[in-house]
């Protein structure tokens, strides 16, 4: 898939665990894990917004397009 999810990179930069992000955003660990591993087929904009607020980042810091 040409869209790469860099959630793990942002979590490491912010020194935050997936558990803490889950609690602060209000998303289940399993859904965040699916997103983190790149297995998600879609992401709601409100979910992306909540993650960006908690991690103090831009959507482009989490989502990356790599053309084939």
C-alpha positions in Angstrom: 0.0 0.0 0.0 1.5 3.4 -1.0 0.2 5.1 2.2 2.4 4.6 5.1 1.2 5.1 8.7 4.0 6.6 10.9 2.2 6.5 14.2 4.9 4.5 15.9 7.5 7.1 14.9 5.4 9.9 16.4 4.8 7.9 19.5 8.5 7.4 19.9 9.2 11.1 19.3 6.6 12.1 22.0 7.8 9.3 24.3 4.2 8.1 24.6 3.0 4.5 24.7 0.1 3.2 22.6 -1.8 2.6 25.9 -1.4 6.3 26.9 -2.5 7.4 23.4 -5.5 5.1 23.6 -6.6 6.5 26.9 -6.1 10.2 25.9 -7.8 9.9 22.5 -10.6 7.5 23.6 -9.8 4.9 20.9 -9.5 1.2 21.7 -6.0 -0.4 21.8 -7.0 -2.8 19.1 -8.1 -0.1 16.7 -4.9 1.9 17.3 -2.8 -1.2 16.9 -4.5 -1.9 13.5 -3.7 1.7 12.5 -0.2 1.5 13.8 0.6 -1.7 11.9 -0.8 -0.3 8.6 -3.6 -2.8 8.4 -6.3 -0.2 8.5 -8.3 0.4 5.3 -9.5 3.8 6.4 -9.3 6.4 9.2 -12.0 8.9 10.2 -10.9 12.5 10.0 -12.1 13.1 13.6 -9.9 10.2 14.7 -6.9 11.6 12.9 -7.7 15.1 14.4 -7.8 13.6 17.9 -4.5 11.8 17.4 -2.9 14.9 16.0 -4.1 17.0 19.0 -2.7 14.6 21.5 0.6 14.1 19.7 0.8 17.8 18.8 1.5 17.1 15.2 0.2 17.5 11.7 -1.6 14.8 9.7 1.4 14.7 7.4 3.6 13.7 10.3 1.5 10.5 10.6 0.5 9.8 7.0 3.0 9.4 4.2 2.4 8.7 0.5 5.0 6.6 -1.3 4.3 6.2 -5.0 5.0 2.9 -6.6 
